[in-house]
């Protein structure tokens, strides 16, 4: 359910793009992200820091896209978000000696320190790669905006799921059974 909740704005962006173009899709993505946060707050749930960061990024990049009528800004949004994830994972270890991946999964997984370090580094590398992949599809390869939108939904989410599954296979031997 969390995955579906997290990809909600991307799916709505994709659908809105197909029916109304990039500017309608951008407006829908901004509204969907506000709706996500509003829904969480209305239910008394905690809003993750990364969702607040995502909101800030979509408001800035989407706002500039709408204000200047230039799709360049919204195409930068995934890269900025991926690199913010990478910076958060790296910065938390570097400055606070805290492995965020370990913090998220430690209740279910008991793994040696070197596994947590590798896992954290692999996610940092993945997010850096995804940022560059987005830039390549958005700008460097001279592909259409429609191709970029398709990549954003299917390529981005597909690669994320594949990477998470690979990480799950690596971590499977460390999963603790609940008694």
C-alpha positions in Angstrom: 0.0 0.0 0.0 2.8 2.4 0.8 4.3 1.9 -2.7 0.9 2.7 -4.3 0.6 5.7 -2.1 4.1 6.9 -3.0 3.6 6.5 -6.8 0.1 8.1 -6.7 1.3 11.5 -8.0 3.4 9.9 -10.7 0.5 7.8 -12.0 -1.8 10.9 -12.0 0.9 12.9 -13.7 1.1 10.2 -16.4 -2.7 10.0 -16.9 -3.0 13.8 -17.0 -0.2 14.1 -19.5 -1.9 11.7 -21.8 -5.2 13.7 -21.7 -4.0 17.2 -21.2 -0.3 17.7 -21.8 2.7 18.6 -19.7 1.2 21.7 -18.0 -2.0 20.0 -16.9 0.0 17.1 -15.7 2.3 19.3 -13.8 -0.7 21.0 -12.1 -2.1 17.6 -11.2 1.2 16.4 -9.8 1.4 19.4 -7.5 -2.2 19.0 -6.4 -1.7 15.2 -5.9 1.3 15.8 -3.6 -0.6 18.3 -1.6 -3.5 15.8 -1.4 -1.2 13.1 -0.1 0.1 15.3 2.7 -3.4 16.5 3.5 -4.7 12.9 3.6 -2.0 11.9 6.0 -2.5 14.9 8.3 -6.3 14.5 8.3 -5.8 10.9 9.5 -3.4 12.0 12.2 -0.4 10.2 10.6 3.2 11.4 10.4 4.3 12.9 7.1 7.8 11.5 6.2 10.5 14.1 5.7 11.1 12.9 2.1 7.4 13.6 1.3 7.8 17.2 2.5 11.0 17.4 0.4 9.2 16.0 -2.6 6.4 18.6 -2.1 9.0 21.4 -2.0 10.7 20.1 -5.1 7.4 19.7 -7.1 6.2 23.1 -6.0 9.4 24.8 -7.1 10.0 22.9 -10.3 6.3 22.6 -11.2 5.7 26.2 -10.3 8.5 27.4 -12.5 7.2 25.1 -15.3 3.8 26.6 -15.0 4.9 30.2 -14.4 7.4 30.3 -17.3 5.5 27.8 -19.5 8.8 25.8 -19.8 8.8 22.0 -19.3 12.5 22.0 -18.6 11.9 22.6 -14.9 9.5 19.7 -14.3 11.9 17.4 -16.1 14.6 18.2 -13.5 12.3 17.2 -10.7 13.1 13.5 -10.6 16.8 14.1 -10.7 16.6 16.6 -7.9 14.5 14.2 -5.8 16.8 11.2 -6.5 19.9 13.2 -5.6 18.2 14.5 -2.5 17.6 10.9 -1.5 21.3 10.0 -2.2 22.5 13.1 -0.3 20.2 12.2 2.7 21.5 8.7 2.8 25.2 9.8 2.5 24.9 12.8 4.7 23.2 11.0 7.5 26.2 8.6 7.7 28.8 11.2 7.1 27.5 13.9 9.5 25.4 12.0 12.0 26.9 8.4 11.9 23.4 7.1 11.2 22.5 4.6 8.5 19.0 5.5 7.4 18.5 2.2 5.6 19.4 0.4 8.8 17.0 2.6 10.8 14.2 1.7 8.5 14.8 -2.1 8.3 16.6 -3.0 11.6 13.4 -4.4 13.2 12.9 -7.0 10.5 16.5 -7.6 9.6 19.6 -8.5 11.7 22.6 -8.1 9.5 26.3 -7.4 10.1 27.5 -3.8 9.9 29.3 -4.4 6.6 26.0 -5.4 5.0 24.3 -2.3 6.2 27.1 -0.2 4.8 27.0 -1.9 1.5 23.2 -1.6 1.3 23.4 2.1 2.1 26.1 2.7 -0.5 24.2 0.7 -3.1 21.1 2.8 -2.6 23.2 6.0 -2.8 24.7 4.7 -6.1 21.3 3.7 -7.4 19.8 7.1 -6.7 22.8 8.9 -8.3 22.4 6.6 -11.3 18.6 7.3 -11.5 19.3 11.1 -11.5 21.6 10.8 -14.4 19.3 8.4 -16.2 16.5 10.9 -15.9 18.7 13.7 -17.3 19.7 11.5 -20.2 16.1 10.7 -21.1 14.9 14.2 -20.5 17.6 16.1 -22.2 20.7 14.3 -23.5 19.2 11.8 -25.9 16.9 14.2 -27.7 13.8 12.1 -26.9 10.3 13.5 -26.8 8.5 14.7 -23.7 6.1 11.8 -24.1 9.1 9.3 -24.0 10.3 11.1 -20.8 6.9 10.8 -19.2 6.7 7.1 -20.1 10.2 6.6 -18.7 9.2 8.5 -15.5 6.4 6.0 -14.8 7.5 2.7 -16.3 11.3 3.0 -16.4 11.8 4.8 -13.1 9.4 2.7 -11.1 10.4 -0.5 -12.9 14.1 0.1 -12.2 13.2 1.0 -8.6 11.2 -2.2 -8.1 13.9 -4.4 -9.8 16.6 -2.8 -7.6 14.5 -3.3 -4.4 13.9 -6.9 -5.3 17.6 -7.5 -5.8 18.3 -5.9 -2.5 15.6 -8.1 -0.9 17.3 -11.2 -2.3 20.6 -10.1 -0.8 19.0 -9.4 2.6 16.7 -12.5 2.7 19.1 -14.5 4.7 19.1 -11.9 7.4 15.3 -11.5 7.8 14.2 -12.4 11.4 11.1 -14.5 11.8 8.5 -13.0 14.2 7.6 -15.4 17.0 
